[in-house]
Amino acid sequence: MPESKSKILIIEDDRDLAEMLNAYLRVQGYEVLISNWGEEGIRTAQTAKPNLLILDIRLPDIDGFEVARRLRADRKTSEIPIIFLTEKRERTDRLVGLELGADDYITKPFDVQEMRLRVRNVLKRSRQDSLTNPVTGLPEGTLVDERLSDCLQKDGPGALGIIIENIELFRDAYGFVAKDDVLRAISLILTNAMRESGLGEEGFVGHLTPTDFVMVLPQPALDIMQDRIRSKLEQSLDFFYPMGDLEKQKNRLNIRINLMSASEQHVTGLVQLKTEILKRK
């Protein structure tokens, strides 16, 4: 039985197959929702917020790839794990699915026991990864909140918010893979800067949002680290643009760094601290 009653959304136009999966997965202890159309499936995912999506690629209105693209572009649904269903074995289908962040890929016809194991494994990975960002592997969620809480203590550490401006415009122009490459590169720059500083466990790097970073540092290290990472990041951003495109970009990637010391800013709670760190000018 699942550890908790996970919610699974099946988007499949073959009603017999959808009902078979519905009956089988309910016996396994899951809550199951069904949509037979892509557009309907998107609306259901946005309102029901399932823990897993089983998504057929061939749908009668829009294909499963378009469903995945739109869900990945919506912050409310961007992290829902997806298992693609297809009758094809073409490599191109698999590559498109992987580019869209598919968590697994099953070709019809399939064995229901295999489906059960794949569903179980994807949900298990999702639970284990919920404290780390799936793109960069850096901490997020409660792990970040725990470290930021230290900033609220008297004489506690301070924080640097690293805000990536125009990242969604960059994604629209160059795709999800290019956006993820930018985030991974930035995460490496930040973690390397932390390691080179010799701060050890005193320093911390994580995500405040899927595309914004935070560093928690001893007060004396804040200004030095801010200058160091600003220089490294600004030197790196141009390399993500194809040759010849850089001059054409009106809304280029930009890095903004917010330095936050709770004692100096009279911040009284974690929510206010996170809001100040992320504040857009």
N, C-alpha and C positions, 0 to 999 in steps of 0.2 A: 504494500500500500504506500502511496505517496506520504511524505512526512506531514504535509498539510494539503488541504484540498486545492490543488493548483487548477487554474482555469485555462482551458485550451480552446482556441477558436480555430475551426476547420473551415477553410474557404475552398470549396470543391463543387463543381457544377454537376458531377455525376451523383445524383441523389441517392442511389443504392449504395455506392461506396461511402458517401458521407454518413448515411444512417448506420452502416456497418461499423465504421470507425466510432461513431457516437456511442453505439451500444457497447462496443468492446472497451472503450476508454472509460465509460461510466462504471463498468464492472471493476475496473482497476482503481476506482476511487476518485477520478477526476471530474470536475465540472466541465461540461462541453457545450459550446455554442457553435451553430452552423450558419454559414452564409453560402449561397449558391452563385453569387455575383461579386465581382471585384469591388465595385463602388459600394455596395452594401457592406462588404467585408471591411472596407476602410472605416466606414462610419461605426460599425460594431466595435472594431479595435479601439477607436478613439474614445468611445463611451464606456465599454466594458473593461478595457485595459487588461487583456489576458496575460497569463504568464508564458504562453507559448502559442505560436501560430503555425498551423499545418496548412500550407499554401500550394494549391495546384497552379502550375504555370499556364495551362491552357484554360482560359475562362471565357464565357460568352460575350462579355462587354470589353473589359480591359484585361491585359494578361497579368500573370502573377508578378512579373518583373516590375510593371508599373505600380502595382499594389505595394510592393516592397519599397520602391523608390519613394513613394509618397509617405509611407509610414516612417521610413528612415529620416525623412526631411522634417518630420513633426517631432518636436522635443518630447511630447507626451508619449509617443509610441516608438521613438527611435531605438530603444534598448530591448524591445520585445524579441526574444529568440525566434528564428524562422527555420522550419523544415520545409524545403521545397519538394513537391510531388510532380513527377513528370513521366510521360510515356517514352520520352526520348533518351538516348544515351550520348547525344552529341557533346563533344568537348566544349563547344561554344556556349551551350546552355549552362554547363557547370561553371564556366568562367564568368559569365554574366551573374550567376547566382552568388559566386564567391565575391565578386566585386561589390555586390549589394549587401554583403555581410551575412550570407546564409550560414546558419549553424550546422545544418546537415542537409542531405540531398538523397532522396529515395526514388528509385525508378520503379514504375508499375510494370507488371504486377509484383507485389511484395508480400512477404510473410508477416502475418500480424504479430508474431512473436518478435520478429526483427523490429517492427514498428514500436512495439512496447518498450524494447530495450533502448531504442534511439530516443524516444520521448523521455524516458527516465533519465538517460545520460545527459541530454540537453538541459533538462530542468535542474539536474544536480549541478552541472557546470554553472548554470545561471545563478543558482543560490551561492555557490562558492565564489563566483566572480563579482558578486554584488557590492563588495567592498573595494574593488579595484576597477579602474577604467578599462574597458575592453580593448581600446586602441593602444594606449600607452603602458598599461599595466601599473600605473601609479595609483596610490590610495585615493579613495573618494568616500563620500557619505560619512558614516559615523566615525571612521578612522580619522578623517580630517577634522571633524567637530571636536574630537577628543584633544587633538593638538592645539586647535584654536582656542579651546577653553583655557589653556595655560596663559594665553595672552591677556586674559581678563584678571589675572592675579597681580597683586602688587609686585613690582620689579620683575614681572614675567617677560617672556620674549615678545618680540614684535612680529609683524607679518608684512610680506610683500605680495600684492596681488598683481599677477601678470595677465593682462587682458589682451586677447588677440582680436583686434578690430578688423572687420570686413571678411572674416573667415567664411561666412555663408555665401558672400558674393564670390569669393574665390572658388568655393565648392560648385556654385552654379556654372562658373566658367570652365572649370577643369575637372570636375567630377569628385566622387567620394574618395577614390583612392588617393588622389593628389592631396585632398584635405587631410586625410589620415596621415599621409607622409609628413605634412607640415607639423601636425600635432606630435608625432613620434620624434621628429627631429628636435622640436622645442623641448620635449621632456628630457631627451638626452643631454641637451645643452644645460638645462637646469640641474640635473642630477650630477653631471660632470663638474659643474661649477661648485656645487655643494661638496663633492668629494675633494676637489682641489683645495677648498678652503680649510680642510682639516677639522671641520666642526663635529664630525662623527654623529652621535645620537642627539646632539644638541640641535642639529638642523633637520628640517623636514620639508619634503616636496610632495604636493598632492594636487587634486583637482577640486575647485569650488563648483564648477559646472563642467560639462563634457568638453568645453573648448577654452576654459579659463583656468589658470593655475594659481597656486598659492605656495609661498615659502614661509615657514615659521623659523625664526632665527633669534639668537641672542641680540639684545639691543645694540651692543657695540658693532655687530657685523652688518646691520641693516644698510647703512649708507654705502659701505664698500661693496656689498653684494649687489645692491641696486645698480651701481655704476658698471660692475663687471658684467652682469647678465644683459644690461641694456646694450653694451658695446657688442657682445657676442651675438645677440639676437638680431640687431640691426644689420650686422654684416652678413647674416645668413639668409635673410628673407628673400633677397633678389634671386637666389639660386633656385627657387621653386617655380619661377616663371620660365616658360619656353623662350628660347632665344628669339628676340624680336618682338615679344609680347609686352615686355616690361614698360616700354614707353607708351603703350596704348592704354594701360590700366589707369582709369581715373580714381577708382576706389581700391587702392592697393592695400595689401596686408600691412598692418601697422601694429606696433607693440606699445602698449601703455602700461606703466608700472605705478601702482599705488602703494605708497609706504604708509603703514598703519601701526600706530602705537596706542593701545587702548588707554593707557594712563594719560597720554597727552591729549587724546581726543575726547576724553570723558565718556567713553562707551561703556554701557552698563550691562549688556547682555550679548549672547552669542549671535542672535539674529541681527542685531544692530551692527555688530562687528563685521559679519559677512556682507551686509549691505554696503557698509562703508568701503570695504576692500574692493568690491565689485563696481563701485560707483562710476558711472560713465560721465565724462565731462561734456 
